[in-house]
Amino acid sequence: MFRKLTAAIVATALAIVPAQATAQPRNMVVFGDSVIADPTVHDWAAGKIGATPQGSSDAKVWCPTGARNWGKQAAARLGLRAMDYSCAGTVSTRVGPYFSLQVDRALRDRALNPATARVIISTGFNDTYSTGGRSPEQVRRAFVDAMVPQVNRIRAAAPNARIQIVGYPKITQGDRVCLFQLGNNMHDATPMPFVQAWEDTAQWMQVDLARAAGVEFLDLKPSTWNNNMCAPDHIRMWAGLVDFGPSPRNMPLHVNQRGHAHVADVVARS
């Protein structure tokens, strides 16, 4: 009886061990452009000239990302392992580092799998300019047509994941941008209605994509409306081109550290 009991225990243990050994940790997979990637200027430039251990920044192989971007911070808040494939310059409808290459990398790495709990996607702005004369409506349709198949690839590989299209924090104040932040709330307020138009187009592209793909759209505009590029220094979430304000940032004309922490909180609470 003792030998039979021992044999049963050993057999059960052997059956369990391989399953545990191959179990994958729950993760969050991050896709998007430079706004979420948030590389430092140094890392971004080094990747451009190939002065990194990985060689040149290449969406097929590797792209630099910030250590505290909102994807990584949100994953930490949720107790998930962050797998960040975001890449500066990402596009879907014109020539550049195609979004599909990020999905290729994630699939190759098996980062997208049944243990994937969350996928966040923040992209689109780079598709709003240099459009070859297409109307905003045509740009929106082209973006959806290019991106729905990619969302479907993600869903197929990570069937248990909650997929969220995460919008951009508010950039402009009306038709104004504030490129030169001199500290003590001193800044320009330069009319650039085309930037406002790009921002609006990007927002609706993302809404369209979420609807067409049957996934969530996480709208950041309501919680960041007053934290745009022209907001007072103590609440501003977007860096200027030249910026002597108090909030640290990695890239000019990108979300600062205050903004990344805020968006991470919104994603984690959603």
Rosetta blueprint (number, residue, H / E / L):
1 M L
2 F H
3 R H
4 K H
5 L H
6 T H
7 A H
8 A H
9 I H
10 V H
11 A H
12 T H
13 A H
14 L H
15 A H
16 I H
17 V H
18 P H
19 A H
20 Q H
21 A H
22 T H
23 A L
24 Q L
25 P L
26 R L
27 N E
28 M E
29 V E
30 V E
31 F E
32 G E
33 D L
34 S H
35 V H
36 I H
37 A H
38 D L
39 P L
40 T L
41 V H
42 H H
43 D H
44 W H
45 A H
46 A H
47 G H
48 K H
49 I H
50 G L
51 A L
52 T L
53 P L
54 Q L
55 G L
56 S L
57 S L
58 D E
59 A L
60 K L
61 V L
62 W E
63 C L
64 P L
65 T L
66 G L
67 A L
68 R L
69 N L
70 W H
71 G H
72 K H
73 Q H
74 A H
75 A H
76 A H
77 R H
78 L H
79 G L
80 L L
81 R E
82 A E
83 M E
84 D E
85 Y L
86 S L
87 C L
88 A L
89 G L
90 T L
91 V E
92 S L
93 T L
94 R L
95 V L
96 G L
97 P L
98 Y E
99 F H
100 S H
101 L H
102 Q H
103 V H
104 D H
105 R H
106 A H
107 L H
108 R H
109 D H
110 R L
111 A L
112 L L
113 N L
114 P L
115 A L
116 T E
117 A E
118 R E
119 V E
120 I E
121 I E
122 S E
123 T L
124 G L
125 F H
126 N H
127 D H
128 T L
129 Y L
130 S L
131 T L
132 G L
133 G L
134 R L
135 S L
136 P H
137 E H
138 Q H
139 V H
140 R H
141 R H
142 A H
143 F H
144 V H
145 D H
146 A H
147 M H
148 V H
149 P H
150 Q H
151 V H
152 N H
153 R H
154 I H
155 R H
156 A H
157 A H
158 A L
159 P L
160 N L
161 A L
162 R E
163 I E
164 Q E
165 I E
166 V E
167 G L
168 Y L
169 P L
170 K L
171 I L
172 T L
173 Q E
174 G L
175 D L
176 R E
177 V E
178 C L
179 L L
180 F E
181 Q E
182 L L
183 G L
184 N L
185 N L
186 M L
187 H E
188 D L
189 A L
190 T E
191 P E
192 M L
193 P H
194 F H
195 V H
196 Q H
197 A H
198 W H
199 E H
200 D H
201 T H
202 A H
203 Q H
204 W H
205 M H
206 Q H
207 V H
208 D H
209 L H
210 A H
211 R H
212 A H
213 A H
214 G L
215 V L
216 E E
217 F E
218 L E
219 D L
220 L L
221 K H
222 P H
223 S H
224 T H
225 W L
226 N L
227 N L
228 N L
229 M L
230 C L
231 A L
232 P L
233 D L
234 H L
235 I L
236 R L
237 M L
238 W E
239 A L
240 G L
241 L L
242 V E
243 D E
244 F L
245 G L
246 P L
247 S L
248 P L
249 R L
250 N L
251 M L
252 P L
253 L L
254 H L
255 V E
256 N L
257 Q H
258 R H
259 G H
260 H H
261 A H
262 H H
263 V H
264 A H
265 D H
266 V H
267 V H
268 A H
269 R H
270 S L
